[in-house]
Amino acid sequence: MADDQPTPTEASSQHALTVSLRVARYNPEAGDKKPHVETYNLDGCHPMDRVLDLLIRVKGEQSGSLAYRRSCAHGICGSDAMVINGKNRLACKTLVRDLGSAISVEPLKGLAVKKDLIVDMEPFFESYKSVMPYQVTSQPPTGKERLQSPADQAKIDDQSKCIMCAACTTSCPSFWANDKFVGPAAVVQASRFLFDTRDEGNAERLTVLNDYTGVWRCRTIFNCVEACPQGIDITKHIGNVKKAILYGTTDFLEGEEDHSGHGH
């Protein structure tokens, strides 16, 4: 190795940094009346470390009582959504290099906190269930599967990327103001089946979405689009659901070019 080239150990140390991780802590079973913030200093962090890596270190090295959700750690399960430096994000996809050495983590807003970074997801999933997020059909499949054309599939590709992390719903001021609002995630899930040409459950879904807790509570603020880790064009789909209610049909998408995921 040339004299002016750092050794692997030296190169690693040049990138190492100390991160100050501020974590909202709350344990009602231990008598906590309200959340409080605890700060953990972590040496030897790397810019490519994820926030999830930092939380794992805190739990393993400094505070074994820290509670948070995680599963796949690859941005697919959606279980580790939380507020990171003021924005809803997935801890497993958020890198230290994009945040700097001062990082704060809090639980998602609008849902009751059970402990530390864990929120009660039951109301979120109840809203999800209310929009009938499954295929309704009386037609038998022609063969082993219910096939559709690529053009028809393109109408629901974007909605199908939803991982149910709740980042969009818990970033929504309308949801904060009224937790009975079904929320952006549920509307996206409804849209996925409303515009599925194989489905026959539109009348029931549109009745749910036309209720006072349904899609009309959306004020098109775009928080949901910014919060979505999958890049789903959520407000576009909410707008299409509103059109479906007004027109009484989903046929207006016929021939429309697909712009899914392009945002605003």
C-alpha positions as CSV (number, residue, x, y, z in Angstrom):
1,M,0.0,0.0,0.0
2,A,1.4,3.5,-0.9
3,D,2.6,5.6,2.0
4,D,0.0,8.3,1.4
5,Q,-2.9,5.9,1.4
6,P,-4.8,5.3,4.7
7,T,-5.1,1.8,6.1
8,P,-8.6,0.4,6.2
9,T,-8.7,1.1,10.0
10,E,-7.5,4.7,9.4
11,A,-10.1,5.2,6.6
12,S,-12.8,3.9,8.9
13,S,-11.8,6.2,11.8
14,Q,-11.8,9.2,9.4
15,H,-15.5,8.7,8.7
16,A,-16.5,7.9,12.3
17,L,-18.5,10.5,14.2
18,T,-20.3,10.9,17.4
19,V,-24.1,11.1,17.2
20,S,-26.3,12.7,19.8
21,L,-29.6,10.8,19.7
22,R,-32.5,12.4,21.5
23,V,-35.3,9.8,22.1
24,A,-38.8,10.5,23.3
25,R,-39.3,8.1,26.2
26,Y,-42.6,7.2,27.8
27,N,-43.6,4.2,30.0
28,P,-47.0,4.5,31.6
29,E,-46.6,1.2,33.4
30,A,-43.6,2.7,35.2
31,G,-45.6,5.7,36.3
32,D,-44.7,8.2,33.6
33,K,-47.3,10.9,33.4
34,K,-46.1,12.3,30.1
35,P,-43.2,11.7,27.6
36,H,-39.7,13.0,28.3
37,V,-36.6,13.2,26.2
38,E,-33.4,11.2,27.0
39,T,-30.1,11.8,25.1
40,Y,-27.7,9.1,24.1
41,N,-24.2,9.8,22.8
42,L,-23.0,7.2,20.3
43,D,-19.3,7.1,19.3
44,G,-18.0,5.4,16.2
45,C,-21.0,6.0,14.0
46,H,-20.7,5.9,10.3
47,P,-22.6,8.3,7.8
48,M,-24.2,5.2,6.2
49,D,-25.6,4.0,9.5
50,R,-29.4,4.0,9.6
51,V,-31.4,5.4,12.5
52,L,-32.5,1.9,13.2
53,D,-28.9,0.9,13.7
54,L,-28.6,3.7,16.3
55,L,-31.7,2.5,18.1
56,I,-30.3,-1.0,18.2
57,R,-27.1,0.2,19.7
58,V,-28.9,2.2,22.4
59,K,-31.0,-0.7,23.3
60,G,-28.0,-3.1,23.4
61,E,-25.4,-0.8,25.0
62,Q,-27.2,1.9,27.1
63,S,-30.9,1.3,27.7
64,G,-32.3,-2.2,27.4
65,S,-35.8,-0.9,28.2
66,L,-36.0,1.2,25.0
67,A,-39.1,0.1,23.1
68,Y,-39.6,0.4,19.3
69,R,-41.0,-1.7,16.5
70,R,-38.9,-3.3,13.7
71,S,-39.1,-6.4,11.5
72,C,-37.5,-6.7,8.1
73,A,-35.2,-3.7,8.4
74,H,-35.3,-3.2,4.6
75,G,-38.2,-0.7,4.1
76,I,-40.8,-3.3,3.2
77,C,-42.7,-4.1,6.4
78,G,-43.3,-0.5,7.5
79,S,-43.1,-1.3,11.2
80,D,-40.4,1.2,12.2
81,A,-42.1,4.4,11.0
82,M,-41.5,7.2,13.5
83,V,-40.9,11.0,13.6
84,I,-37.2,11.6,12.8
85,N,-35.9,15.2,13.0
86,G,-39.5,16.4,12.7
87,K,-40.6,14.3,9.7
88,N,-42.3,10.9,9.4
89,R,-39.8,8.4,8.1
90,L,-38.8,4.8,8.3
91,A,-35.9,4.3,10.7
92,C,-34.4,1.5,8.5
93,K,-34.2,3.8,5.4
94,T,-33.0,7.0,7.0
95,L,-29.2,7.5,7.0
96,V,-27.1,9.4,9.5
97,R,-25.4,11.3,6.5
98,D,-28.8,12.9,5.7
99,L,-29.4,14.1,9.2
100,G,-26.1,15.1,10.8
101,S,-24.8,14.4,14.2
102,A,-27.9,15.6,16.1
103,I,-30.9,13.3,15.6
104,S,-34.2,13.2,17.4
105,V,-36.8,10.4,17.3
106,E,-40.4,10.5,18.5
107,P,-43.4,8.3,18.0
108,L,-45.9,8.9,15.2
109,K,-48.4,11.7,16.0
110,G,-52.1,11.2,16.2
111,L,-52.0,7.7,17.7
112,A,-51.9,6.8,21.4
113,V,-48.4,6.0,22.6
114,K,-48.1,2.6,24.3
115,K,-44.4,2.9,25.2
116,D,-41.5,5.0,23.9
117,L,-41.7,4.8,20.1
118,I,-44.5,2.3,19.9
119,V,-48.0,3.6,19.1
120,D,-51.3,1.8,19.2
121,M,-51.9,0.8,15.6
122,E,-55.4,-0.7,16.1
123,P,-57.4,2.5,15.1
124,F,-55.3,2.7,12.0
125,F,-56.0,-0.9,11.0
126,E,-59.7,-0.5,11.9
127,S,-59.9,2.3,9.3
128,Y,-58.1,0.1,6.8
129,K,-60.6,-2.8,7.4
130,S,-63.5,-0.4,6.9
131,V,-62.8,0.2,3.2
132,M,-63.0,-3.5,2.3
133,P,-59.3,-3.9,1.3
134,Y,-59.9,-7.1,-0.6
135,Q,-61.3,-8.2,-3.9
136,V,-65.1,-8.6,-4.2
137,T,-66.3,-10.6,-7.1
138,S,-68.9,-13.1,-8.1
139,Q,-67.1,-14.3,-11.2
140,P,-65.1,-17.5,-11.1
141,P,-61.5,-17.3,-12.3
142,T,-60.8,-18.3,-15.9
143,G,-58.1,-20.7,-15.0
144,K,-55.9,-20.6,-11.9
145,E,-55.7,-16.8,-11.7
146,R,-57.9,-13.7,-12.3
147,L,-56.0,-12.2,-15.1
148,Q,-56.0,-8.6,-16.3
149,S,-54.3,-6.6,-19.0
150,P,-51.1,-4.6,-18.4
151,A,-53.0,-1.4,-19.0
152,D,-55.6,-2.3,-16.3
153,Q,-52.8,-3.3,-13.9
154,A,-51.1,0.0,-14.4
155,K,-54.2,1.7,-12.9
156,I,-53.5,0.1,-9.5
157,D,-49.7,-0.3,-9.5
158,D,-48.9,2.8,-7.6
159,Q,-51.5,2.1,-4.8
160,S,-50.2,-1.5,-4.5
161,K,-46.8,-0.2,-3.3
162,C,-48.4,0.8,0.1
163,I,-46.7,-0.9,3.0
164,M,-49.2,0.2,5.7
165,C,-46.6,2.0,7.7
166,A,-49.1,4.8,8.7
167,A,-46.5,7.5,7.9
168,C,-49.0,9.3,5.6
169,T,-52.0,9.1,7.9
170,T,-50.1,10.3,11.0
171,S,-48.7,13.3,9.0
172,C,-52.2,14.4,8.1
173,P,-53.7,17.5,10.0
174,S,-57.2,16.3,9.2
175,F,-56.4,13.1,11.0
176,W,-54.9,15.0,14.0
177,A,-58.1,17.1,14.1
178,N,-60.5,14.1,13.9
179,D,-59.1,10.6,14.5
180,K,-62.3,9.1,13.0
181,F,-61.2,10.2,9.5
182,V,-60.2,7.1,7.7
183,G,-57.0,8.7,6.6
184,P,-54.8,8.7,3.4
185,A,-53.6,5.1,3.8
186,A,-57.1,3.7,3.9
187,V,-58.2,5.8,0.9
188,V,-55.2,4.5,-1.1
189,Q,-56.1,0.9,-0.2
190,A,-59.7,1.6,-1.2
191,S,-58.4,3.1,-4.5
192,R,-56.4,0.0,-5.2
193,F,-59.6,-2.1,-5.4
194,L,-62.0,0.6,-6.7
195,F,-59.9,0.8,-9.9
196,D,-59.3,-2.9,-10.1
197,T,-61.3,-4.1,-13.2
198,R,-61.8,-7.5,-11.6
199,D,-63.6,-6.1,-8.5
200,E,-67.3,-5.7,-8.0
201,G,-67.4,-4.0,-4.5
202,N,-67.4,-0.4,-5.5
203,A,-70.8,0.5,-4.3
204,E,-70.1,-0.5,-0.7
205,R,-66.6,1.1,-0.7
206,L,-67.9,4.4,-2.1
207,T,-70.6,4.5,0.6
208,V,-68.0,4.2,3.3
209,L,-65.7,6.8,1.7
210,N,-68.6,9.2,1.1
211,D,-69.4,9.2,4.9
212,Y,-68.6,12.2,7.1
213,T,-65.4,10.4,8.2
214,G,-64.5,9.5,4.7
215,V,-62.5,11.0,1.8
216,W,-64.1,14.5,2.0
217,R,-62.2,15.3,5.1
218,C,-59.0,15.5,3.0
219,R,-57.9,19.1,2.5
220,T,-55.2,18.4,-0.1
221,I,-52.3,19.6,2.1
222,F,-49.8,17.1,0.5
223,N,-48.3,16.1,3.9
224,C,-49.1,12.5,3.0
225,V,-47.2,12.6,-0.3
226,E,-44.1,14.0,1.4
227,A,-44.3,11.5,4.2
228,C,-44.8,8.3,2.0
229,P,-41.5,6.3,2.0
230,Q,-42.8,4.5,-1.2
231,G,-43.2,7.6,-3.2
232,I,-46.9,7.0,-3.8
233,D,-48.9,9.8,-5.4
234,I,-51.4,9.8,-2.6
235,T,-53.3,13.0,-3.3
236,K,-53.8,11.9,-6.9
237,H,-55.5,8.8,-5.7
238,I,-57.6,10.6,-3.2
239,G,-58.7,13.0,-5.9
240,N,-59.7,10.0,-8.1
241,V,-61.7,8.5,-5.3
242,K,-63.6,11.8,-4.9
243,K,-64.3,11.8,-8.7
244,A,-65.6,8.2,-8.5
245,I,-68.1,9.3,-5.8
246,L,-69.2,12.4,-7.8
247,Y,-69.4,10.6,-11.2
248,G,-70.7,7.3,-9.8
249,T,-68.2,5.4,-11.9
250,T,-64.5,4.7,-12.2
251,D,-64.6,4.6,-16.0
252,F,-63.0,8.1,-16.2
253,L,-59.6,6.5,-15.9
254,E,-60.1,4.7,-19.3
255,G,-57.3,5.7,-21.6
256,E,-55.6,7.9,-19.0
257,E,-51.8,7.9,-19.1
258,D,-50.2,6.5,-16.0
259,H,-48.2,9.0,-14.0
260,S,-47.9,7.0,-10.8
261,G,-45.1,7.9,-8.5
262,H,-44.2,11.2,-10.2
263,G,-45.5,13.3,-7.3
264,H,-46.3,16.9,-7.7
